[in-house]
């Protein structure tokens, strides 16, 4: 697509879960997911957007938190703590539903 090669993970592959955990651990995303889920409230989805969702390591991780009645005070405090843990700039964005026009990677979805 416009001289750009895109890849999509085969989520049905038996090693997908293991490889996903390795990637999350490498990027520090595992820490984000664990901390958010512990204290956020009713999170429906967590989406990775921005450069990292497009496969670019820009040093800034943009994460969209989808849900109602999320703890905004906790989110503000969490950004700095997570940045220290993963040594990257982190931006959290709140929404009640995903933007269908935005490239994203689903990190978490409640069942």
Secondary structure, DSSP 8 states (H G I E B T S, - for coil): -TT-------TTSTTHHHHHHHHHHHHTHHHHHHHHHHHSSSEEEEEEETTGGGT---SEEEEEEEESS--HHHHHHHHHHHHHHHTSEEEEEEESS--TTS--EEEEE--
